[in-house]
Amino acid sequence: PPEGAPGGAARGRDGGGRRGPVGAMGNAEGRAPRRAEPRGNPGSFDELHRLCKEVFPPQMEGVKLIVTKTLSSHFQVTHTVHMSTLGPSGYRFNATFVGDRQLGPTEVFPTLLGDMDSAGSLNAQALQLLGERLRAKAVFQTHQAKFVTWQFDGEYRGDDCTATLTLGNPDLLGGSVIVVAHFLQSVTARLVLGGELVYHRRPGEEGAILTLAGKYTAPNWVTTLNVGYGGAHASYYHRANEQVQVGVELEANTRLQETTFAFGYQLNLPRANVVFRGLLDSNWSVGGVLEKKLPPLPVTLALGAFLNHWRNRFHCGFSVTVG
């Protein structure tokens, strides 16, 4: 267009027909400079393989009834009755208390969890937020009124790193303790590197094991690898679409001199309110769990079956969850 006409200044041409600068924030061709993706916090070490593990079906056997009752916005109780033909049958009672401070969909502080079975064994957890970046957790486990496990965790979450220190069964008089240190660092927006150091000491025995870990996250898939003196654990998770997800796990144990392989998949049918999870592993085991929700009722039905061809074992389970 002629000089002074609408659009002439937008083209940015001078009298000689050369293209001039488009804007202070743009380059010579009008494109904004590309910004680096934020690295973000890598999460906790225990959740490195979480996406892959969630694809595999949970083991089911016998008949189970689960009833959950929300008493208030802070308090919830759960009753579980399990009737089994392979193991002991029984009843479990679970109580959960959550506070007012919520940092995410699954992170609410403080949180108190208690689970007790009909034999009097107790599993209890307490989580507290000590500061903006510091979390603390205490875990206690008893077996028929005798303490079996007591564990204390301290976790620091920075902008791009996570550091955790765990003390397990500390006994100052007996001189035995288990110390576990975790560290994860977001090198880039998709690559996370870190490691785990496990130190144990008891009378007449002392040792440490170092494990290195790495995780790479792409838009549709995640791969994770743990390598240490005790062996290796690799997983691959892929989300094909909204309905199909698959996961592959490979575990090598140097002490037992064995390697296992497992393939799992998950099919989501939102219109039918159905989720199916299946697995196939190197031990010639196949299995699957079908979950069906019954809206508008708060009821979920689950049916599972597992078959081990090598050992000629078969077991199945059925559960009803209310609430």
DALIN-V922136 format. One record per residue. PHI is phi as a letter, one per 20 degrees, with the letter a starting at -180 (* if undefined). PSI is psi in degrees with one decimal (999 if undefined). D_LAST is the distance of its C-alpha to the last C-alpha in Angstrom with 1 decimal. Layout:
{{PHI;PSI;D_LAST} {PHI;PSI;D_LAST}}
This chain:
{{*;155.3;68.9} {f;161.9;71.9} {f;131.4;71.9} {n;-15.2;70.3} {f;156.8;68.4} {g;132.9;64.7} {n;-15.1;62.9} {f;-42.5;66.0} {f;-30.5;64.6} {f;-32.0;61.2} {f;-24.5;62.9} {m;33.3;64.4} {e;141.8;67.8} {e;-171.1;70.9} {f;-26.7;74.4} {e;3.7;74.9} {n;3.6;71.9} {e;149.3;70.0} {e;126.4;66.3} {e;-177.3;65.6} {f;139.5;62.5} {e;-40.5;59.6} {a;165.0;57.9} {f;-28.6;57.7} {e;-4.1;54.2} {d;165.5;54.9} {e;-167.6;57.0} {f;-18.5;60.0} {d;11.7;58.0} {n;8.8;55.6} {e;137.9;52.5} {f;146.8;50.6} {f;141.8;50.6} {f;130.3;47.6} {e;144.2;45.4} {f;141.9;43.9} {f;140.6;40.1} {f;142.1;38.6} {f;-46.4;37.8} {m;169.7;34.7} {f;136.4;33.0} {f;-6.6;32.6} {n;-167.5;29.4} {e;159.4;29.3} {f;-34.6;31.1} {f;-15.5;28.2} {d;15.4;26.5} {f;-39.8;29.6} {d;16.8;28.4} {f;-46.4;24.7} {f;-40.5;24.8} {f;-41.4;26.6} {f;-30.5;24.4} {f;-18.1;21.1} {f;-31.4;22.9} {f;146.8;23.3} {f;145.0;20.9} {f;148.2;19.4} {f;134.9;21.1} {c;139.3;19.5} {b;135.4;21.2} {n;-156.3;20.6} {c;132.7;17.5} {c;135.3;14.2} {d;124.4;11.2} {c;121.7;8.3} {c;120.7;6.1} {d;131.8;4.8} {c;122.3;6.4} {e;111.4;8.2} {e;-31.8;11.6} {b;-175.5;13.6} {f;-9.1;14.4} {d;-17.7;15.6} {c;136.1;13.8} {b;140.1;10.5} {c;152.0;10.4} {c;133.2;9.0} {d;131.5;10.7} {c;124.9;12.1} {d;122.9;14.7} {c;123.5;17.0} {d;117.4;20.0} {c;150.7;22.6} {d;-16.4;26.1} {e;-36.1;27.3} {c;-174.5;26.1} {f;141.5;25.2} {e;157.4;22.2} {r;-171.6;20.3} {c;140.7;17.5} {c;142.0;16.1} {c;130.4;14.8} {c;135.1;13.7} {c;137.2;14.1} {c;132.1;14.3} {c;131.4;16.5} {c;148.2;17.5} {e;-157.5;20.6} {e;-17.5;21.9} {e;115.0;23.7} {d;121.4;22.0} {e;-17.7;24.2} {a;-178.0;21.9} {f;-30.4;18.5} {d;11.7;17.8} {c;105.2;20.5} {c;133.5;20.1} {c;145.4;22.6} {f;160.3;22.9} {c;131.0;20.0} {c;126.3;19.8} {c;136.5;17.8} {b;131.2;18.4} {c;123.1;17.5} {c;138.5;19.5} {d;-179.6;20.1} {f;-15.7;21.9} {e;-3.6;25.3} {n;5.2;25.0} {f;139.4;24.7} {c;136.9;23.1} {c;122.0;22.1} {c;144.1;22.1} {c;145.4;22.4} {c;126.2;23.6} {c;135.0;24.1} {b;144.7;26.4} {e;107.9;28.3} {e;-28.3;32.0} {b;-173.8;33.4} {f;-31.0;32.9} {d;-2.8;33.3} {d;126.1;32.8} {d;150.2;29.7} {c;145.0;29.6} {b;140.3;27.3} {c;134.3;27.7} {c;131.6;26.3} {c;139.5;27.0} {c;129.0;26.6} {c;155.7;28.0} {c;106.9;28.8} {l;56.9;29.4} {m;11.8;30.5} {d;130.6;32.6} {f;130.0;32.0} {d;-43.3;31.8} {c;136.4;30.9} {c;131.3;31.1} {b;140.8;31.0} {c;129.1;31.7} {c;143.0;31.3} {c;127.3;32.9} {c;132.8;32.3} {d;126.8;34.3} {d;109.8;33.3} {e;-170.8;36.2} {f;-35.4;36.6} {c;20.6;37.3} {b;160.0;36.9} {c;130.5;34.6} {c;133.2;36.1} {c;139.2;34.3} {c;128.6;35.8} {c;134.8;34.2} {d;123.5;35.7} {d;128.3;34.6} {l;53.5;35.8} {f;131.1;38.7} {c;97.2;41.4} {f;-35.4;44.4} {f;-40.9;46.4} {e;-12.9;45.9} {m;29.2;46.3} {d;141.4;43.2} {a;153.6;40.7} {c;123.4;38.7} {d;127.5;38.7} {c;125.6;36.9} {d;130.4;37.8} {c;145.4;36.1} {b;131.4;37.5} {c;139.4;36.6} {c;128.6;38.8} {e;102.2;38.3} {f;-44.8;41.7} {c;-174.2;41.0} {f;-20.3;38.2} {d;-18.1;37.3} {d;129.4;38.8} {c;131.4;37.4} {c;150.0;39.6} {a;-163.3;39.1} {a;171.4;39.3} {c;134.0;38.2} {c;119.7;40.5} {d;120.6;39.6} {c;128.1;42.1} {c;144.2;42.1} {b;133.4;44.7} {b;165.4;45.3} {g;118.5;48.6} {n;3.3;50.8} {b;138.9;48.4} {b;139.9;47.6} {a;168.6;46.5} {b;147.8;44.7} {c;129.8;43.0} {d;132.6;42.8} {c;130.7;40.5} {e;146.7;40.9} {c;148.8;38.2} {b;145.3;38.2} {b;132.0;35.7} {c;127.8;36.6} {d;120.8;34.2} {d;172.6;35.3} {g;-35.5;33.7} {d;-0.8;32.3} {b;158.6;32.5} {c;131.7;32.4} {c;139.0;34.6} {c;144.1;34.6} {b;128.9;37.1} {d;126.8;37.5} {c;130.1;40.9} {b;-173.2;42.3} {f;-32.7;44.6} {f;-13.4;41.9} {q;-155.8;41.2} {b;149.7;39.4} {c;115.2;35.9} {c;143.2;35.7} {b;151.4;32.9} {c;127.1;32.9} {d;134.6;30.0} {c;130.6;30.7} {d;103.3;28.8} {f;-45.2;30.8} {a;-165.4;29.0} {f;-19.7;25.6} {d;-26.3;24.8} {d;129.4;26.6} {c;141.9;26.4} {c;155.7;28.4} {b;145.0;29.1} {c;133.0;32.0} {c;139.1;32.5} {c;123.0;35.8} {c;129.5;36.3} {c;125.3;39.7} {d;114.2;40.4} {f;-29.7;44.0} {f;-42.1;43.9} {e;-8.0;42.7} {l;50.3;44.6} {b;154.4;41.9} {c;133.8;40.1} {c;150.4;36.8} {c;138.8;35.6} {b;141.3;32.2} {c;128.4;31.2} {c;156.8;27.6} {b;156.6;26.3} {c;131.8;23.2} {d;123.9;23.1} {d;127.8;20.8} {c;85.5;21.0} {f;-37.4;19.2} {f;-30.2;20.5} {e;-0.7;19.2} {l;44.1;15.8} {c;137.4;17.1} {c;127.3;17.7} {c;131.3;20.3} {c;136.0;21.6} {c;162.9;24.9} {b;157.0;27.5} {b;125.6;31.2} {c;176.9;33.1} {f;-8.4;36.7} {e;14.5;36.1} {m;39.5;35.8} {d;136.2;32.1} {c;150.1;30.0} {a;167.2;26.3} {a;153.4;23.4} {c;127.8;19.6} {d;123.4;18.2} {d;133.8;14.7} {c;121.2;13.8} {e;147.3;11.1} {d;70.3;11.4} {f;151.4;11.4} {e;3.5;11.4} {f;142.1;8.7} {e;58.0;5.1} {c;135.6;6.4} {c;127.3;8.5} {d;142.0;11.7} {c;135.7;14.1} {c;126.4;17.8} {c;149.9;20.2} {b;138.6;24.0} {c;136.7;26.6} {c;127.4;30.3} {d;107.5;33.0} {f;-33.9;36.4} {f;-42.6;38.5} {e;-1.9;37.3} {l;50.1;36.5} {c;140.8;33.0} {c;135.0;30.0} {b;151.5;26.5} {c;164.1;23.3} {b;158.6;19.7} {b;134.9;16.8} {c;150.1;13.1} {c;123.1;10.0} {d;123.6;6.5} {d;124.4;3.8} {o;999;0.0}}
